[in-house]
Amino acid sequence: YLEMPLAALERGMGLIRQVREGLPEVRCPALLIYGDGDQIVDRANGPYVLEHLGSTNKRLLPLADSAHEVTLDHDRERIMVEVFDFVRELSRSGAAAG
């Protein structure tokens, strides 16, 4: 888009602030997946979110061969395996229950 209404931009920035402030309250297990080649979302967001999440069970999965739509890109099979393994580990540890 060549133009963005200021009200929409202001609401978007407010949402970003709310999300940042709320990250420490997120205490559920988290698997954060992002593509290193993403040209839409800054890849520095992954490590930032990981650092600020309140969860003690969290993992970052950067994908060197993928861009923004990671589930449609080169690493889609790896994502399926990684998500399955993450959920299986949670199930075995009982962490998924609470």
C-alpha positions in Angstrom: 0.0 0.0 0.0 1.2 3.4 -0.8 -0.9 5.1 1.9 -1.8 4.1 5.4 -4.5 5.9 7.4 -2.9 7.3 10.6 -5.7 6.0 12.8 -4.9 2.4 11.6 -1.2 2.9 12.1 -1.9 4.2 15.6 -4.1 1.2 16.5 -1.4 -1.1 15.1 1.3 0.5 17.2 -1.0 0.2 20.3 -1.5 -3.5 19.7 2.3 -4.0 19.4 2.7 -2.3 22.8 0.1 -4.4 24.4 1.7 -7.6 23.0 5.1 -6.6 24.3 3.8 -5.7 27.7 1.9 -9.0 27.9 4.7 -11.4 27.0 5.9 -12.0 30.6 2.3 -13.2 31.4 2.5 -16.0 28.8 3.5 -19.0 30.8 2.4 -21.9 28.5 5.0 -23.9 26.5 5.9 -22.1 23.3 7.7 -23.2 20.1 8.5 -20.0 18.1 9.2 -20.7 14.4 10.3 -18.1 11.9 12.1 -18.0 8.5 15.5 -16.4 8.3 14.6 -15.1 4.9 11.5 -13.3 6.0 11.3 -9.8 4.5 8.0 -8.9 6.2 8.7 -9.5 9.9 12.1 -8.6 11.4 13.8 -11.9 12.4 15.1 -10.1 15.5 11.5 -10.5 16.9 12.0 -14.2 17.4 14.8 -13.9 20.0 13.1 -10.9 21.5 9.8 -12.8 22.1 11.7 -15.8 23.4 13.6 -13.7 25.9 10.5 -11.9 27.2 8.0 -14.8 27.4 7.1 -15.8 30.9 7.2 -19.5 30.0 10.1 -21.6 31.2 9.4 -24.2 28.5 10.1 -22.3 25.3 12.2 -22.9 22.2 13.2 -20.9 19.1 13.3 -22.6 15.7 14.8 -20.3 13.0 14.6 -21.8 9.5 17.5 -20.9 7.2 15.7 -22.0 4.0 12.4 -20.3 4.5 10.8 -16.8 4.3 7.6 -15.5 5.7 5.1 -18.3 5.0 7.2 -21.0 6.6 4.5 -23.7 6.4 4.5 -23.3 2.6 8.2 -22.9 2.1 11.2 -25.3 1.9 11.1 -26.3 5.6 7.5 -27.3 5.8 8.3 -31.0 6.5 10.8 -30.1 9.1 8.2 -27.9 10.8 5.7 -30.8 11.0 8.4 -33.0 12.6 9.5 -30.3 15.1 5.9 -29.4 16.1 5.1 -33.1 16.6 8.2 -33.7 18.7 7.5 -30.6 20.8 3.9 -31.7 21.5 5.1 -35.2 22.2 7.7 -34.0 24.7 5.0 -31.9 26.4 2.6 -34.9 26.6 5.3 -37.1 28.1 6.3 -34.6 30.7 2.8 -33.7 31.6 3.5 -30.0 30.9 0.6 -29.9 28.4 -1.9 -30.4 31.2 -1.2 -27.2 33.0 
